[in-house]
Amino acid sequence: MHETTVELSYRSSDRAATIEAALRPEVGAIAGDRTTVSLDRAGAELELTVRASDPVALRAGQNTWLGLLEVAETVQTIR
């Protein structure tokens, strides 16, 4: 099993909660045979872990989730 964990710190727990709320629905919706993801939050800290059966799937999963994270952060900034 291959794994990548991204740990993010936000300036407030409200901002972290908003980003988590934007990503949470996708956790169950974007499930593949080769990749899984977990999302955890503690206060202003957010942890995103992508697990995959092989390096190619891990890279694809990272690209997907980092892209979704970027969109969530950009939308939050615009608000």
GROMACS elastic network, one bead per residue, 0.5 to 0.9 nm:
[ bonds ]
;  ai    aj funct       b0    kb
    1    51     6  0.68052   500
    1    52     6  0.58821   500
    1    54     6  0.67838   500
    1    55     6  0.88867   500
    2    50     6  0.83304   500
    2    51     6  0.56553   500
    2    52     6  0.52052   500
    2    53     6  0.60854   500
    2    54     6  0.62358   500
    2    55     6  0.66054   500
    2    57     6  0.89800   500
    2    58     6  0.67210   500
    3    49     6  0.69923   500
    3    50     6  0.56540   500
    3    52     6  0.63458   500
    3    53     6  0.88202   500
    3    55     6  0.89430   500
    3    58     6  0.70734   500
    4    48     6  0.82463   500
    4    49     6  0.56619   500
    4    50     6  0.53325   500
    4    51     6  0.66150   500
    4    52     6  0.89376   500
    4    58     6  0.77807   500
    4    62     6  0.77702   500
    5    47     6  0.68512   500
    5    48     6  0.56573   500
    5    50     6  0.64171   500
    5    51     6  0.86837   500
    6    46     6  0.82069   500
    6    47     6  0.57269   500
    6    48     6  0.51648   500
    6    49     6  0.63121   500
    6    50     6  0.85443   500
    7    45     6  0.71580   500
    7    46     6  0.59129   500
    7    48     6  0.65458   500
    7    49     6  0.86174   500
    8    16     6  0.85987   500
    8    44     6  0.83007   500
    8    45     6  0.56778   500
    8    46     6  0.50655   500
    8    47     6  0.62315   500
    8    48     6  0.82584   500
    9    12     6  0.84519   500
    9    16     6  0.77637   500
    9    44     6  0.58572   500
    9    46     6  0.64438   500
    9    47     6  0.88852   500
   10    13     6  0.70079   500
   10    14     6  0.87806   500
   10    15     6  0.64908   500
   10    16     6  0.58487   500
   10    43     6  0.89917   500
   10    44     6  0.52036   500
   10    45     6  0.63502   500
   10    46     6  0.79808   500
   11    14     6  0.86061   500
   11    15     6  0.71124   500
   11    16     6  0.80829   500
   11    44     6  0.66541   500
   12    15     6  0.53931   500
   12    16     6  0.65211   500
   12    17     6  0.86925   500
   12    43     6  0.76290   500
   12    44     6  0.51640   500
   12    45     6  0.87138   500
   13    16     6  0.50150   500
   13    17     6  0.59948   500
   13    18     6  0.85571   500
   13    41     6  0.89415   500
   13    42     6  0.80450   500
   13    45     6  0.74112   500
   14    17     6  0.50259   500
   14    18     6  0.61866   500
   14    19     6  0.87286   500
   14    43     6  0.81650   500
   14    44     6  0.73152   500
   15    18     6  0.50636   500
   15    19     6  0.63013   500
   15    20     6  0.85469   500
   15    44     6  0.72877   500
   15    76     6  0.79612   500
   16    19     6  0.51820   500
   16    20     6  0.60597   500
   16    21     6  0.85399   500
   16    41     6  0.74273   500
   16    42     6  0.86929   500
   16    43     6  0.72837   500
   16    44     6  0.52201   500
   16    45     6  0.65701   500
   16    46     6  0.64249   500
   17    21     6  0.60124   500
   17    22     6  0.85983   500
   17    41     6  0.75422   500
   17    43     6  0.79600   500
   17    44     6  0.76447   500
   17    46     6  0.84840   500
   18    21     6  0.50519   500
   18    22     6  0.62955   500
   18    23     6  0.87922   500
   18    72     6  0.84856   500
   18    76     6  0.77758   500
   19    22     6  0.51274   500
   19    23     6  0.63636   500
   19    24     6  0.85376   500
   19    46     6  0.85756   500
   19    69     6  0.75932   500
   19    72     6  0.59115   500
   19    73     6  0.66737   500
   19    76     6  0.76245   500
   20    23     6  0.51811   500
   20    24     6  0.57211   500
   20    39     6  0.76107   500
   20    40     6  0.80590   500
   20    41     6  0.73401   500
   20    46     6  0.74283   500
   20    72     6  0.88034   500
   21    24     6  0.52574   500
   21    25     6  0.73853   500
   22    25     6  0.69714   500
   22    26     6  0.81199   500
   22    68     6  0.87822   500
   22    69     6  0.85532   500
   22    72     6  0.62399   500
   23    26     6  0.55624   500
   23    27     6  0.68329   500
   23    39     6  0.82249   500
   23    65     6  0.86587   500
   23    68     6  0.71781   500
   23    69     6  0.71774   500
   23    72     6  0.74258   500
   24    27     6  0.53741   500
   24    28     6  0.78380   500
   24    39     6  0.72451   500
   25    28     6  0.64235   500
   25    29     6  0.66479   500
   25    30     6  0.89255   500
   26    30     6  0.56067   500
   26    31     6  0.85526   500
   26    68     6  0.89683   500
   27    30     6  0.59271   500
   27    31     6  0.72264   500
   27    36     6  0.82156   500
   27    37     6  0.63669   500
   27    38     6  0.69289   500
   27    39     6  0.75110   500
   28    31     6  0.60710   500
   28    36     6  0.89209   500
   28    37     6  0.85286   500
   30    35     6  0.89542   500
   30    36     6  0.82774   500
   30    37     6  0.86728   500
   31    34     6  0.83540   500
   31    35     6  0.65953   500
   31    36     6  0.60252   500
   31    37     6  0.79069   500
   32    35     6  0.52434   500
   32    36     6  0.68094   500
   33    36     6  0.81240   500
   33    52     6  0.88738   500
   33    53     6  0.86740   500
   34    51     6  0.82610   500
   34    52     6  0.53895   500
   34    53     6  0.52601   500
   34    54     6  0.74392   500
   34    57     6  0.62873   500
   34    58     6  0.83745   500
   35    50     6  0.70627   500
   35    51     6  0.56006   500
   35    53     6  0.66495   500
   35    54     6  0.86880   500
   35    57     6  0.63587   500
   35    58     6  0.68873   500
   35    60     6  0.87865   500
   35    61     6  0.65749   500
   36    49     6  0.83226   500
   36    50     6  0.59282   500
   36    51     6  0.52372   500
   36    52     6  0.64085   500
   36    61     6  0.81208   500
   37    48     6  0.71341   500
   37    49     6  0.54985   500
   37    51     6  0.61020   500
   37    52     6  0.87143   500
   37    61     6  0.83082   500
   37    65     6  0.86518   500
   38    47     6  0.80196   500
   38    48     6  0.58746   500
   38    49     6  0.52041   500
   38    50     6  0.67044   500
   38    51     6  0.84669   500
   39    46     6  0.73200   500
   39    47     6  0.57477   500
   39    49     6  0.65324   500
   39    50     6  0.89991   500
   40    45     6  0.83708   500
   40    46     6  0.58417   500
   40    47     6  0.51497   500
   40    48     6  0.66489   500
   40    49     6  0.86430   500
   41    44     6  0.73082   500
   41    45     6  0.56267   500
   41    47     6  0.62093   500
   41    48     6  0.88699   500
   42    45     6  0.52480   500
   42    46     6  0.65663   500
   42    47     6  0.85567   500
   43    46     6  0.79694   500
   48    65     6  0.83917   500
   50    58     6  0.69750   500
   50    61     6  0.65364   500
   50    62     6  0.66776   500
   50    65     6  0.81612   500
   51    54     6  0.89194   500
   51    57     6  0.86628   500
   51    58     6  0.65318   500
   51    61     6  0.80566   500
   52    55     6  0.71295   500
   52    56     6  0.84273   500
   52    57     6  0.57277   500
   52    59     6  0.87528   500
   52    61     6  0.77180   500
   53    56     6  0.86579   500
   53    57     6  0.68169   500
   53    58     6  0.74542   500
   54    57     6  0.54958   500
   54    58     6  0.62767   500
   54    59     6  0.88734   500
   55    59     6  0.61959   500
   55    60     6  0.86415   500
   56    59     6  0.52234   500
   56    60     6  0.63131   500
   56    61     6  0.86156   500
   57    60     6  0.50448   500
   57    61     6  0.60108   500
   57    62     6  0.84954   500
   58    61     6  0.50345   500
   58    62     6  0.60474   500
   58    63     6  0.85578   500
   59    62     6  0.50829   500
   59    63     6  0.61745   500
   59    64     6  0.86323   500
   60    63     6  0.51445   500
   60    64     6  0.62192   500
   60    65     6  0.87209   500
   61    64     6  0.50965   500
   61    65     6  0.61428   500
   61    66     6  0.83659   500
   62    65     6  0.53139   500
   62    66     6  0.57924   500
   62    67     6  0.81739   500
   63    66     6  0.53647   500
   63    67     6  0.59341   500
   63    68     6  0.85808   500
   64    67     6  0.52527   500
   64    68     6  0.63054   500
   64    69     6  0.86939   500
   65    69     6  0.60312   500
   65    70     6  0.84929   500
   66    70     6  0.60793   500
   66    71     6  0.86526   500
   67    70     6  0.50729   500
   67    71     6  0.63225   500
   67    72     6  0.87045   500
   68    71     6  0.51482   500
   68    72     6  0.62199   500
   68    73     6  0.86616   500
   69    72     6  0.51050   500
   69    73     6  0.61638   500
   69    74     6  0.85405   500
   70    73     6  0.51809   500
   70    74     6  0.60546   500
   70    75     6  0.85773   500
   71    74     6  0.50876   500
   71    75     6  0.60880   500
   71    76     6  0.84753   500
   72    75     6  0.52940   500
   72    76     6  0.61386   500
   72    77     6  0.86669   500
   73    76     6  0.50514   500
   73    77     6  0.61773   500
   73    78     6  0.87351   500
   74    77     6  0.50847   500
   74    78     6  0.63078   500
   74    79     6  0.87981   500
   75    78     6  0.51280   500
   75    79     6  0.63653   500
   76    79     6  0.52800   500
